Amino acid sequence: MSGRPQQKKPAYIGGGESAPAGSFLTSFWRSQITAPDKREGNILIAVSTTVFAAAIIFTRTFGDLIVPQFA
């Protein structure tokens, strides 16, 4: 061994404090989308968006059956 201290390689897998900052999008993805403390809200947003899109598709497909036909 030499007299120098041995340098550790940074552990990037798993994120954490030692992960590089990266670009705006990667830091946003890490702090807002995949963060465990934000997961419940993200799931609610995803479910709400899915129900909204399904309602639009249903209305466009079967809208003529919903409106009563007066003779």
PQR file of N, CA, C, O and H, with PARSE charges and radii, in Angstrom:
ATOM      1  N   MET A   1       0.839  -1.181   0.000 -0.4000 1.5000
ATOM      2  CA  MET A   1       0.000   0.000   0.000 -0.0000 2.0000
ATOM      3  C   MET A   1       0.881   1.241   0.000  0.5500 1.7000
ATOM      4  O   MET A   1       1.968   1.279   0.576 -0.5500 1.4000
ATOM      5  N   SER A   2       0.359   2.237  -0.668 -0.4000 1.5000
ATOM      6  CA  SER A   2       1.100   3.494  -0.686 -0.0000 2.0000
ATOM      7  C   SER A   2       0.680   4.350   0.499  0.5500 1.7000
ATOM      8  O   SER A   2      -0.213   3.974   1.258 -0.5500 1.4000
ATOM      9  H   SER A   2      -0.524   2.206  -1.136  0.4000 1.0000
ATOM     10  N   GLY A   3       1.315   5.486   0.655 -0.4000 1.5000
ATOM     11  CA  GLY A   3       1.020   6.382   1.763 -0.0000 2.0000
ATOM     12  C   GLY A   3      -0.261   7.169   1.566  0.5500 1.7000
ATOM     13  O   GLY A   3      -0.729   7.827   2.496 -0.5500 1.4000
ATOM     14  H   GLY A   3       2.041   5.792   0.038  0.4000 1.0000
ATOM     15  N   ARG A   4      -0.843   7.114   0.360 -0.4000 1.5000
ATOM     16  CA  ARG A   4      -2.065   7.880   0.103 -0.0000 2.0000
ATOM     17  C   ARG A   4      -3.285   7.123   0.628  0.5500 1.7000
ATOM     18  O   ARG A   4      -3.302   5.893   0.643 -0.5500 1.4000
ATOM     19  H   ARG A   4      -0.463   6.580  -0.395  0.4000 1.0000
ATOM     20  N   PRO A   5      -4.296   7.861   1.055 -0.5600 1.5000
ATOM     21  CA  PRO A   5      -5.526   7.177   1.451  0.2800 2.0000
ATOM     22  C   PRO A   5      -6.243   6.647   0.205  0.5500 1.7000
ATOM     23  O   PRO A   5      -6.230   7.278  -0.851 -0.5500 1.4000
ATOM     24  N   GLN A   6      -6.852   5.504   0.350 -0.4000 1.5000
ATOM     25  CA  GLN A   6      -7.540   4.879  -0.759 -0.0000 2.0000
ATOM     26  C   GLN A   6      -8.885   5.595  -0.979  0.5500 1.7000
ATOM     27  O   GLN A   6      -9.653   5.803  -0.039 -0.5500 1.4000
ATOM     28  H   GLN A   6      -6.862   4.991   1.209  0.4000 1.0000
ATOM     29  N   GLN A   7      -9.149   5.965  -2.242 -0.4000 1.5000
ATOM     30  CA  GLN A   7     -10.386   6.680  -2.547 -0.0000 2.0000
ATOM     31  C   GLN A   7     -11.506   5.676  -2.807  0.5500 1.7000
ATOM     32  O   GLN A   7     -11.318   4.668  -3.488 -0.5500 1.4000
ATOM     33  H   GLN A   7      -8.526   5.796  -3.005  0.4000 1.0000
ATOM     34  N   LYS A   8     -12.661   5.978  -2.252 -0.4000 1.5000
ATOM     35  CA  LYS A   8     -13.830   5.142  -2.467 -0.0000 2.0000
ATOM     36  C   LYS A   8     -14.531   5.582  -3.744  0.5500 1.7000
ATOM     37  O   LYS A   8     -14.530   6.762  -4.094 -0.5500 1.4000
ATOM     38  H   LYS A   8     -12.814   6.797  -1.699  0.4000 1.0000
ATOM     39  N   LYS A   9     -15.125   4.623  -4.429 -0.4000 1.5000
ATOM     40  CA  LYS A   9     -15.937   4.960  -5.582 -0.0000 2.0000
ATOM     41  C   LYS A   9     -17.321   5.346  -5.078  0.5500 1.7000
ATOM     42  O   LYS A   9     -17.849   4.695  -4.177 -0.5500 1.4000
ATOM     43  H   LYS A   9     -15.126   3.665  -4.144  0.4000 1.0000
ATOM     44  N   PRO A  10     -17.924   6.401  -5.648 -0.5600 1.5000
ATOM     45  CA  PRO A  10     -19.252   6.791  -5.180  0.2800 2.0000
ATOM     46  C   PRO A  10     -20.301   5.752  -5.552  0.5500 1.7000
ATOM     47  O   PRO A  10     -20.245   5.154  -6.626 -0.5500 1.4000
ATOM     48  N   ALA A  11     -21.237   5.548  -4.670 -0.4000 1.5000
ATOM     49  CA  ALA A  11     -22.311   4.578  -4.884 -0.0000 2.0000
ATOM     50  C   ALA A  11     -23.493   5.305  -5.501  0.5500 1.7000
ATOM     51  O   ALA A  11     -24.270   5.939  -4.787 -0.5500 1.4000
ATOM     52  H   ALA A  11     -21.282   6.034  -3.797  0.4000 1.0000
ATOM     53  N   TYR A  12     -23.640   5.222  -6.812 -0.4000 1.5000
ATOM     54  CA  TYR A  12     -24.720   5.917  -7.499 -0.0000 2.0000
ATOM     55  C   TYR A  12     -26.007   5.106  -7.517  0.5500 1.7000
ATOM     56  O   TYR A  12     -27.090   5.680  -7.634 -0.5500 1.4000
ATOM     57  H   TYR A  12     -23.009   4.706  -7.392  0.4000 1.0000
ATOM     58  N   ILE A  13     -25.914   3.811  -7.407 -0.4000 1.5000
ATOM     59  CA  ILE A  13     -27.119   2.992  -7.434 -0.0000 2.0000
ATOM     60  C   ILE A  13     -27.883   3.221  -6.137  0.5500 1.7000
ATOM     61  O   ILE A  13     -27.320   3.124  -5.047 -0.5500 1.4000
ATOM     62  H   ILE A  13     -25.034   3.345  -7.312  0.4000 1.0000
ATOM     63  N   GLY A  14     -29.155   3.522  -6.264 -0.4000 1.5000
ATOM     64  CA  GLY A  14     -29.970   3.761  -5.089 -0.0000 2.0000
ATOM     65  C   GLY A  14     -30.081   5.220  -4.720  0.5500 1.7000
ATOM     66  O   GLY A  14     -30.802   5.559  -3.782 -0.5500 1.4000
ATOM     67  H   GLY A  14     -29.613   3.601  -7.150  0.4000 1.0000
ATOM     68  N   GLY A  15     -29.385   6.102  -5.432 -0.4000 1.5000
ATOM     69  CA  GLY A  15     -29.507   7.536  -5.187 -0.0000 2.0000
ATOM     70  C   GLY A  15     -28.900   7.932  -3.863  0.5500 1.7000
ATOM     71  O   GLY A  15     -27.812   7.476  -3.510 -0.5500 1.4000
ATOM     72  H   GLY A  15     -28.799   5.827  -6.195  0.4000 1.0000
ATOM     73  N   GLY A  16     -29.584   8.764  -3.140 -0.4000 1.5000
ATOM     74  CA  GLY A  16     -29.099   9.232  -1.861 -0.0000 2.0000
ATOM     75  C   GLY A  16     -28.297  10.512  -1.990  0.5500 1.7000
ATOM     76  O   GLY A  16     -28.315  11.160  -3.037 -0.5500 1.4000
ATOM     77  H   GLY A  16     -30.468   9.135  -3.427  0.4000 1.0000
ATOM     78  N   GLU A  17     -27.610  10.869  -0.955 -0.4000 1.5000
ATOM     79  CA  GLU A  17     -26.868  12.126  -0.911 -0.0000 2.0000
ATOM     80  C   GLU A  17     -25.634  12.103  -1.800  0.5500 1.7000
ATOM     81  O   GLU A  17     -25.191  13.155  -2.259 -0.5500 1.4000
ATOM     82  H   GLU A  17     -27.595  10.343  -0.105  0.4000 1.0000
ATOM     83  N   SER A  18     -25.070  10.924  -2.053 -0.4000 1.5000
ATOM     84  CA  SER A  18     -23.822  10.868  -2.801 -0.0000 2.0000
ATOM     85  C   SER A  18     -24.036  10.820  -4.309  0.5500 1.7000
ATOM     86  O   SER A  18     -23.065  10.850  -5.066 -0.5500 1.4000
ATOM     87  H   SER A  18     -25.430  10.069  -1.679  0.4000 1.0000
ATOM     88  N   ALA A  19     -25.294  10.744  -4.764 -0.4000 1.5000
ATOM     89  CA  ALA A  19     -25.568  10.677  -6.191 -0.0000 2.0000
ATOM     90  C   ALA A  19     -25.317  12.047  -6.820  0.5500 1.7000
ATOM     91  O   ALA A  19     -25.530  13.069  -6.168 -0.5500 1.4000
ATOM     92  H   ALA A  19     -26.082  10.720  -4.149  0.4000 1.0000
ATOM     93  N   PRO A  20     -24.869  12.083  -8.068 -0.5600 1.5000
ATOM     94  CA  PRO A  20     -24.641  13.369  -8.706  0.2800 2.0000
ATOM     95  C   PRO A  20     -25.956  14.101  -8.938  0.5500 1.7000
ATOM     96  O   PRO A  20     -27.004  13.474  -9.092 -0.5500 1.4000
ATOM     97  N   ALA A  21     -25.897  15.423  -8.964 -0.4000 1.5000
ATOM     98  CA  ALA A  21     -27.102  16.227  -9.090 -0.0000 2.0000
ATOM     99  C   ALA A  21     -27.778  15.999 -10.435  0.5500 1.7000
ATOM    100  O   ALA A  21     -29.002  15.875 -10.484 -0.5500 1.4000
ATOM    101  H   ALA A  21     -25.046  15.932  -8.839  0.4000 1.0000
ATOM    102  N   GLY A  22     -27.031  15.941 -11.515 -0.4000 1.5000
ATOM    103  CA  GLY A  22     -27.609  15.695 -12.830 -0.0000 2.0000
ATOM    104  C   GLY A  22     -28.332  16.910 -13.360  0.5500 1.7000
ATOM    105  O   GLY A  22     -28.153  18.025 -12.869 -0.5500 1.4000
ATOM    106  H   GLY A  22     -26.037  16.041 -11.475  0.4000 1.0000
ATOM    107  N   SER A  23     -29.146  16.683 -14.363 -0.4000 1.5000
ATOM    108  CA  SER A  23     -29.878  17.782 -14.971 -0.0000 2.0000
ATOM    109  C   SER A  23     -31.128  18.094 -14.159  0.5500 1.7000
ATOM    110  O   SER A  23     -31.434  17.436 -13.164 -0.5500 1.4000
ATOM    111  H   SER A  23     -29.291  15.778 -14.762  0.4000 1.0000
ATOM    112  N   PHE A  24     -31.838  19.118 -14.617 -0.4000 1.5000
ATOM    113  CA  PHE A  24     -33.071  19.508 -13.940 -0.0000 2.0000
ATOM    114  C   PHE A  24     -34.097  18.378 -13.984  0.5500 1.7000
ATOM    115  O   PHE A  24     -34.767  18.102 -12.989 -0.5500 1.4000
ATOM    116  H   PHE A  24     -31.590  19.652 -15.426  0.4000 1.0000
ATOM    117  N   LEU A  25     -34.216  17.731 -15.134 -0.4000 1.5000
ATOM    118  CA  LEU A  25     -35.228  16.681 -15.272 -0.0000 2.0000
ATOM    119  C   LEU A  25     -34.936  15.480 -14.379  0.5500 1.7000
ATOM    120  O   LEU A  25     -35.855  14.920 -13.780 -0.5500 1.4000
ATOM    121  H   LEU A  25     -33.672  17.955 -15.943  0.4000 1.0000
ATOM    122  N   THR A  26     -33.672  15.077 -14.282 -0.4000 1.5000
ATOM    123  CA  THR A  26     -33.366  13.929 -13.424 -0.0000 2.0000
ATOM    124  C   THR A  26     -33.557  14.270 -11.954  0.5500 1.7000
ATOM    125  O   THR A  26     -34.039  13.437 -11.186 -0.5500 1.4000
ATOM    126  H   THR A  26     -32.925  15.531 -14.768  0.4000 1.0000
ATOM    127  N   SER A  27     -33.187  15.475 -11.552 -0.4000 1.5000
ATOM    128  CA  SER A  27     -33.398  15.836 -10.147 -0.0000 2.0000
ATOM    129  C   SER A  27     -34.890  15.999  -9.850  0.5500 1.7000
ATOM    130  O   SER A  27     -35.344  15.648  -8.761 -0.5500 1.4000
ATOM    131  H   SER A  27     -32.795  16.151 -12.176  0.4000 1.0000
ATOM    132  N   PHE A  28     -35.663  16.534 -10.817 -0.4000 1.5000
ATOM    133  CA  PHE A  28     -37.117  16.633 -10.632 -0.0000 2.0000
ATOM    134  C   PHE A  28     -37.741  15.254 -10.545  0.5500 1.7000
ATOM    135  O   PHE A  28     -38.588  15.009  -9.686 -0.5500 1.4000
ATOM    136  H   PHE A  28     -35.294  16.819 -11.702  0.4000 1.0000
ATOM    137  N   TRP A  29     -37.328  14.342 -11.433 -0.4000 1.5000
ATOM    138  CA  TRP A  29     -37.868  12.975 -11.423 -0.0000 2.0000
ATOM    139  C   TRP A  29     -37.591  12.299 -10.087  0.5500 1.7000
ATOM    140  O   TRP A  29     -38.458  11.631  -9.523 -0.5500 1.4000
ATOM    141  H   TRP A  29     -36.640  14.541 -12.131  0.4000 1.0000
ATOM    142  N   ARG A  30     -36.361  12.483  -9.585 -0.4000 1.5000
ATOM    143  CA  ARG A  30     -35.963  11.837  -8.335 -0.0000 2.0000
ATOM    144  C   ARG A  30     -36.679  12.443  -7.129  0.5500 1.7000
ATOM    145  O   ARG A  30     -37.064  11.715  -6.214 -0.5500 1.4000
ATOM    146  H   ARG A  30     -35.657  13.026 -10.043  0.4000 1.0000
ATOM    147  N   SER A  31     -36.863  13.769  -7.114 -0.4000 1.5000
ATOM    148  CA  SER A  31     -37.412  14.408  -5.921 -0.0000 2.0000
ATOM    149  C   SER A  31     -38.936  14.487  -5.914  0.5500 1.7000
ATOM    150  O   SER A  31     -39.533  14.594  -4.843 -0.5500 1.4000
ATOM    151  H   SER A  31     -36.550  14.360  -7.857  0.4000 1.0000
ATOM    152  N   GLN A  32     -39.581  14.437  -7.078 -0.4000 1.5000
ATOM    153  CA  GLN A  32     -41.030  14.609  -7.113 -0.0000 2.0000
ATOM    154  C   GLN A  32     -41.794  13.378  -7.576  0.5500 1.7000
ATOM    155  O   GLN A  32     -42.895  13.129  -7.083 -0.5500 1.4000
ATOM    156  H   GLN A  32     -39.096  14.350  -7.949  0.4000 1.0000
ATOM    157  N   ILE A  33     -41.255  12.607  -8.497 -0.4000 1.5000
ATOM    158  CA  ILE A  33     -42.004  11.496  -9.076 -0.0000 2.0000
ATOM    159  C   ILE A  33     -41.761  10.200  -8.311  0.5500 1.7000
ATOM    160  O   ILE A  33     -42.715   9.519  -7.935 -0.5500 1.4000
ATOM    161  H   ILE A  33     -40.361  12.809  -8.897  0.4000 1.0000
ATOM    162  N   THR A  34     -40.513   9.854  -8.078 -0.4000 1.5000
ATOM    163  CA  THR A  34     -40.206   8.569  -7.447 -0.0000 2.0000
ATOM    164  C   THR A  34     -39.947   8.662  -5.949  0.5500 1.7000
ATOM    165  O   THR A  34     -39.580   7.662  -5.332 -0.5500 1.4000
ATOM    166  H   THR A  34     -39.738  10.408  -8.383  0.4000 1.0000
ATOM    167  N   ALA A  35     -40.126   9.819  -5.358 -0.4000 1.5000
ATOM    168  CA  ALA A  35     -39.891   9.961  -3.917 -0.0000 2.0000
ATOM    169  C   ALA A  35     -40.980   9.226  -3.134  0.5500 1.7000
ATOM    170  O   ALA A  35     -42.164   9.381  -3.434 -0.5500 1.4000
ATOM    171  H   ALA A  35     -40.424  10.631  -5.859  0.4000 1.0000
ATOM    172  N   PRO A  36     -40.599   8.439  -2.149 -0.5600 1.5000
ATOM    173  CA  PRO A  36     -41.595   7.667  -1.391  0.2800 2.0000
ATOM    174  C   PRO A  36     -42.612   8.543  -0.666  0.5500 1.7000
ATOM    175  O   PRO A  36     -43.766   8.140  -0.522 -0.5500 1.4000
ATOM    176  N   ASP A  37     -42.218   9.725  -0.208 -0.4000 1.5000
ATOM    177  CA  ASP A  37     -43.163  10.569   0.513 -0.0000 2.0000
ATOM    178  C   ASP A  37     -44.180  11.241  -0.409  0.5500 1.7000
ATOM    179  O   ASP A  37     -45.188  11.761   0.070 -0.5500 1.4000
ATOM    180  H   ASP A  37     -41.281  10.052  -0.325  0.4000 1.0000
ATOM    181  N   LYS A  38     -43.938  11.241  -1.704 -0.4000 1.5000
ATOM    182  CA  LYS A  38     -44.869  11.841  -2.669 -0.0000 2.0000
ATOM    183  C   LYS A  38     -45.677  10.784  -3.419  0.5500 1.7000
ATOM    184  O   LYS A  38     -46.491  11.125  -4.276 -0.5500 1.4000
ATOM    185  H   LYS A  38     -43.119  10.819  -2.092  0.4000 1.0000
ATOM    186  N   ARG A  39     -45.464   9.519  -3.110 -0.4000 1.5000
ATOM    187  CA  ARG A  39     -46.073   8.432  -3.874 -0.0000 2.0000
ATOM    188  C   ARG A  39     -47.603   8.440  -3.785  0.5500 1.7000
ATOM    189  O   ARG A  39     -48.270   8.228  -4.798 -0.5500 1.4000
ATOM    190  H   ARG A  39     -44.803   9.241  -2.413  0.4000 1.0000
ATOM    191  N   GLU A  40     -48.167   8.675  -2.615 -0.4000 1.5000
ATOM    192  CA  GLU A  40     -49.625   8.646  -2.461 -0.0000 2.0000
ATOM    193  C   GLU A  40     -50.292   9.707  -3.327  0.5500 1.7000
ATOM    194  O   GLU A  40     -51.286   9.427  -3.995 -0.5500 1.4000
ATOM    195  H   GLU A  40     -47.625   8.848  -1.792  0.4000 1.0000
ATOM    196  N   GLY A  41     -49.758  10.911  -3.320 -0.4000 1.5000
ATOM    197  CA  GLY A  41     -50.313  11.973  -4.152 -0.0000 2.0000
ATOM    198  C   GLY A  41     -50.158  11.684  -5.627  0.5500 1.7000
ATOM    199  O   GLY A  41     -51.057  11.986  -6.411 -0.5500 1.4000
ATOM    200  H   GLY A  41     -48.950  11.139  -2.777  0.4000 1.0000
ATOM    201  N   ASN A  42     -49.025  11.100  -6.028 -0.4000 1.5000
ATOM    202  CA  ASN A  42     -48.809  10.767  -7.432 -0.0000 2.0000
ATOM    203  C   ASN A  42     -49.776   9.689  -7.904  0.5500 1.7000
ATOM    204  O   ASN A  42     -50.239   9.728  -9.044 -0.5500 1.4000
ATOM    205  H   ASN A  42     -48.294  10.854  -5.391  0.4000 1.0000
ATOM    206  N   ILE A  43     -50.084   8.733  -7.044 -0.4000 1.5000
ATOM    207  CA  ILE A  43     -51.046   7.690  -7.400 -0.0000 2.0000
ATOM    208  C   ILE A  43     -52.440   8.296  -7.562  0.5500 1.7000
ATOM    209  O   ILE A  43     -53.172   7.923  -8.479 -0.5500 1.4000
ATOM    210  H   ILE A  43     -49.708   8.701  -6.117  0.4000 1.0000
ATOM    211  N   LEU A  44     -52.813   9.225  -6.681 -0.4000 1.5000
ATOM    212  CA  LEU A  44     -54.111   9.891  -6.801 -0.0000 2.0000
ATOM    213  C   LEU A  44     -54.211  10.677  -8.104  0.5500 1.7000
ATOM    214  O   LEU A  44     -55.255  10.657  -8.756 -0.5500 1.4000
ATOM    215  H   LEU A  44     -52.218   9.528  -5.936  0.4000 1.0000
ATOM    216  N   ILE A  45     -53.154  11.360  -8.488 -0.4000 1.5000
ATOM    217  CA  ILE A  45     -53.152  12.111  -9.742 -0.0000 2.0000
ATOM    218  C   ILE A  45     -53.264  11.163 -10.928  0.5500 1.7000
ATOM    219  O   ILE A  45     -53.995  11.454 -11.875 -0.5500 1.4000
ATOM    220  H   ILE A  45     -52.305  11.376  -7.959  0.4000 1.0000
ATOM    221  N   ALA A  46     -52.563  10.042 -10.899 -0.4000 1.5000
ATOM    222  CA  ALA A  46     -52.621   9.080 -11.995 -0.0000 2.0000
ATOM    223  C   ALA A  46     -54.016   8.462 -12.118  0.5500 1.7000
ATOM    224  O   ALA A  46     -54.521   8.293 -13.228 -0.5500 1.4000
ATOM    225  H   ALA A  46     -51.970   9.805 -10.130  0.4000 1.0000
ATOM    226  N   VAL A  47     -54.638   8.126 -10.993 -0.4000 1.5000
ATOM    227  CA  VAL A  47     -55.987   7.545 -11.030 -0.0000 2.0000
ATOM    228  C   VAL A  47     -56.989   8.585 -11.534  0.5500 1.7000
ATOM    229  O   VAL A  47     -57.856   8.259 -12.345 -0.5500 1.4000
ATOM    230  H   VAL A  47     -54.228   8.263 -10.091  0.4000 1.0000
ATOM    231  N   SER A  48     -56.883   9.814 -11.072 -0.4000 1.5000
ATOM    232  CA  SER A  48     -57.798  10.868 -11.515 -0.0000 2.0000
ATOM    233  C   SER A  48     -57.678  11.120 -13.007  0.5500 1.7000
ATOM    234  O   SER A  48     -58.690  11.283 -13.689 -0.5500 1.4000
ATOM    235  H   SER A  48     -56.179  10.078 -10.413  0.4000 1.0000
ATOM    236  N   THR A  49     -56.466  11.154 -13.522 -0.4000 1.5000
ATOM    237  CA  THR A  49     -56.247  11.367 -14.945 -0.0000 2.0000
ATOM    238  C   THR A  49     -56.805  10.210 -15.757  0.5500 1.7000
ATOM    239  O   THR A  49     -57.383  10.423 -16.823 -0.5500 1.4000
ATOM    240  H   THR A  49     -55.644  11.021 -12.968  0.4000 1.0000
ATOM    241  N   THR A  50     -56.636   8.984 -15.263 -0.4000 1.5000
ATOM    242  CA  THR A  50     -57.165   7.812 -15.964 -0.0000 2.0000
ATOM    243  C   THR A  50     -58.685   7.827 -16.008  0.5500 1.7000
ATOM    244  O   THR A  50     -59.274   7.539 -17.050 -0.5500 1.4000
ATOM    245  H   THR A  50     -56.166   8.812 -14.397  0.4000 1.0000
ATOM    246  N   VAL A  51     -59.329   8.159 -14.894 -0.4000 1.5000
ATOM    247  CA  VAL A  51     -60.792   8.213 -14.865 -0.0000 2.0000
ATOM    248  C   VAL A  51     -61.299   9.321 -15.786  0.5500 1.7000
ATOM    249  O   VAL A  51     -62.296   9.129 -16.482 -0.5500 1.4000
ATOM    250  H   VAL A  51     -58.851   8.394 -14.048  0.4000 1.0000
ATOM    251  N   PHE A  52     -60.639  10.465 -15.803 -0.4000 1.5000
ATOM    252  CA  PHE A  52     -61.037  11.565 -16.676 -0.0000 2.0000
ATOM    253  C   PHE A  52     -60.925  11.167 -18.142  0.5500 1.7000
ATOM    254  O   PHE A  52     -61.841  11.417 -18.926 -0.5500 1.4000
ATOM    255  H   PHE A  52     -59.829  10.621 -15.238  0.4000 1.0000
ATOM    256  N   ALA A  53     -59.809  10.550 -18.514 -0.4000 1.5000
ATOM    257  CA  ALA A  53     -59.624  10.114 -19.909 -0.0000 2.0000
ATOM    258  C   ALA A  53     -60.637   9.034 -20.288  0.5500 1.7000
ATOM    259  O   ALA A  53     -61.159   9.042 -21.403 -0.5500 1.4000
ATOM    260  H   ALA A  53     -59.066  10.347 -17.877  0.4000 1.0000
ATOM    261  N   ALA A  54     -60.919   8.110 -19.375 -0.4000 1.5000
ATOM    262  CA  ALA A  54     -61.905   7.055 -19.656 -0.0000 2.0000
ATOM    263  C   ALA A  54     -63.302   7.651 -19.824  0.5500 1.7000
ATOM    264  O   ALA A  54     -64.072   7.182 -20.661 -0.5500 1.4000
ATOM    265  H   ALA A  54     -60.496   8.104 -18.470  0.4000 1.0000
ATOM    266  N   ALA A  55     -63.638   8.678 -19.042 -0.4000 1.5000
ATOM    267  CA  ALA A  55     -64.945   9.323 -19.176 -0.0000 2.0000
ATOM    268  C   ALA A  55     -65.074  10.025 -20.527  0.5500 1.7000
ATOM    269  O   ALA A  55     -66.138   9.988 -21.145 -0.5500 1.4000
ATOM    270  H   ALA A  55     -63.012   9.060 -18.362  0.4000 1.0000
ATOM    271  N   ILE A  56     -64.012  10.656 -20.982 -0.4000 1.5000
ATOM    272  CA  ILE A  56     -64.037  11.311 -22.292 -0.0000 2.0000
ATOM    273  C   ILE A  56     -64.199  10.274 -23.401  0.5500 1.7000
ATOM    274  O   ILE A  56     -65.004  10.460 -24.314 -0.5500 1.4000
ATOM    275  H   ILE A  56     -63.148  10.686 -20.480  0.4000 1.0000
ATOM    276  N   ILE A  57     -63.447   9.202 -23.325 -0.4000 1.5000
ATOM    277  CA  ILE A  57     -63.541   8.150 -24.346 -0.0000 2.0000
ATOM    278  C   ILE A  57     -64.932   7.516 -24.337  0.5500 1.7000
ATOM    279  O   ILE A  57     -65.512   7.278 -25.396 -0.5500 1.4000
ATOM    280  H   ILE A  57     -62.794   9.051 -22.583  0.4000 1.0000
ATOM    281  N   PHE A  58     -65.467   7.244 -23.150 -0.4000 1.5000
ATOM    282  CA  PHE A  58     -66.806   6.659 -23.043 -0.0000 2.0000
ATOM    283  C   PHE A  58     -67.863   7.599 -23.629  0.5500 1.7000
ATOM    284  O   PHE A  58     -68.750   7.159 -24.360 -0.5500 1.4000
ATOM    285  H   PHE A  58     -64.996   7.437 -22.290  0.4000 1.0000
ATOM    286  N   THR A  59     -67.769   8.890 -23.308 -0.4000 1.5000
ATOM    287  CA  THR A  59     -68.754   9.851 -23.796 -0.0000 2.0000
ATOM    288  C   THR A  59     -68.675  10.007 -25.311  0.5500 1.7000
ATOM    289  O   THR A  59     -69.705  10.108 -25.978 -0.5500 1.4000
ATOM    290  H   THR A  59     -67.049   9.247 -22.714  0.4000 1.0000
ATOM    291  N   ARG A  60     -67.468  10.028 -25.855 -0.4000 1.5000
ATOM    292  CA  ARG A  60     -67.328  10.155 -27.307 -0.0000 2.0000
ATOM    293  C   ARG A  60     -67.807   8.894 -28.025  0.5500 1.7000
ATOM    294  O   ARG A  60     -68.326   8.971 -29.138 -0.5500 1.4000
ATOM    295  H   ARG A  60     -66.632   9.946 -25.313  0.4000 1.0000
ATOM    296  N   THR A  61     -67.636   7.750 -27.398 -0.4000 1.5000
ATOM    297  CA  THR A  61     -68.031   6.491 -28.037 -0.0000 2.0000
ATOM    298  C   THR A  61     -69.523   6.230 -27.895  0.5500 1.7000
ATOM    299  O   THR A  61     -70.183   5.882 -28.875 -0.5500 1.4000
ATOM    300  H   THR A  61     -67.214   7.687 -26.493  0.4000 1.0000
ATOM    301  N   PHE A  62     -70.063   6.392 -26.697 -0.4000 1.5000
ATOM    302  CA  PHE A  62     -71.456   6.034 -26.418 -0.0000 2.0000
ATOM    303  C   PHE A  62     -72.323   7.244 -26.082  0.5500 1.7000
ATOM    304  O   PHE A  62     -73.360   7.091 -25.436 -0.5500 1.4000
ATOM    305  H   PHE A  62     -69.528   6.675 -25.901  0.4000 1.0000
ATOM    306  N   GLY A  63     -71.931   8.417 -26.498 -0.4000 1.5000
ATOM    307  CA  GLY A  63     -72.686   9.633 -26.174 -0.0000 2.0000
ATOM    308  C   GLY A  63     -74.071   9.664 -26.759  0.5500 1.7000
ATOM    309  O   GLY A  63     -74.987  10.224 -26.157 -0.5500 1.4000
ATOM    310  H   GLY A  63     -71.089   8.541 -27.023  0.4000 1.0000
ATOM    311  N   ASP A  64     -74.245   9.068 -27.931 -0.4000 1.5000
ATOM    312  CA  ASP A  64     -75.567   9.062 -28.546 -0.0000 2.0000
ATOM    313  C   ASP A  64     -76.553   8.164 -27.789  0.5500 1.7000
ATOM    314  O   ASP A  64     -77.765   8.338 -27.913 -0.5500 1.4000
ATOM    315  H   ASP A  64     -73.501   8.613 -28.420  0.4000 1.0000
ATOM    316  N   LEU A  65     -76.056   7.231 -27.026 -0.4000 1.5000
ATOM    317  CA  LEU A  65     -76.945   6.380 -26.222 -0.0000 2.0000
ATOM    318  C   LEU A  65     -77.364   7.056 -24.910  0.5500 1.7000
ATOM    319  O   LEU A  65     -78.375   6.691 -24.310 -0.5500 1.4000
ATOM    320  H   LEU A  65     -75.071   7.090 -26.925  0.4000 1.0000
ATOM    321  N   ILE A  66     -76.591   8.024 -24.484 -0.4000 1.5000
ATOM    322  CA  ILE A  66     -76.887   8.702 -23.217 -0.0000 2.0000
ATOM    323  C   ILE A  66     -78.011   9.737 -23.405  0.5500 1.7000
ATOM    324  O   ILE A  66     -78.881   9.874 -22.545 -0.5500 1.4000
ATOM    325  H   ILE A  66     -75.770   8.321 -24.971  0.4000 1.0000
ATOM    326  N   VAL A  67     -77.989  10.459 -24.528 -0.4000 1.5000
ATOM    327  CA  VAL A  67     -78.975  11.510 -24.786 -0.0000 2.0000
ATOM    328  C   VAL A  67     -80.288  10.857 -25.211  0.5500 1.7000
ATOM    329  O   VAL A  67     -80.294  10.016 -26.109 -0.5500 1.4000
ATOM    330  H   VAL A  67     -77.283  10.348 -25.228  0.4000 1.0000
ATOM    331  N   PRO A  68     -81.404  11.235 -24.576 -0.5600 1.5000
ATOM    332  CA  PRO A  68     -82.685  10.632 -24.952  0.2800 2.0000
ATOM    333  C   PRO A  68     -83.112  11.086 -26.352  0.5500 1.7000
ATOM    334  O   PRO A  68     -82.878  12.228 -26.749 -0.5500 1.4000
ATOM    335  N   GLN A  69     -83.734  10.182 -27.075 -0.4000 1.5000
ATOM    336  CA  GLN A  69     -84.210  10.474 -28.422 -0.0000 2.0000
ATOM    337  C   GLN A  69     -85.708  10.750 -28.356  0.5500 1.7000
ATOM    338  O   GLN A  69     -86.509   9.845 -28.124 -0.5500 1.4000
ATOM    339  H   GLN A  69     -83.924   9.255 -26.753  0.4000 1.0000
ATOM    340  N   PHE A  70     -86.071  12.006 -28.561 -0.4000 1.5000
ATOM    341  CA  PHE A  70     -87.492  12.378 -28.556 -0.0000 2.0000
ATOM    342  C   PHE A  70     -88.025  12.277 -29.978  0.5500 1.7000
ATOM    343  O   PHE A  70     -87.376  12.719 -30.926 -0.5500 1.4000
ATOM    344  H   PHE A  70     -85.420  12.741 -28.749  0.4000 1.0000
ATOM    345  N   ALA A  71     -89.204  11.697 -30.118 -0.4000 1.5000
ATOM    346  CA  ALA A  71     -89.787  11.515 -31.453 -0.0000 2.0000
ATOM    347  C   ALA A  71     -90.534  12.717 -31.923  0.5500 1.7000
ATOM    348  O   ALA A  71     -91.079  12.713 -33.026 -0.5500 1.4000
ATOM    349  H   ALA A  71     -89.731  11.339 -29.347  0.4000 1.0000
TER
END
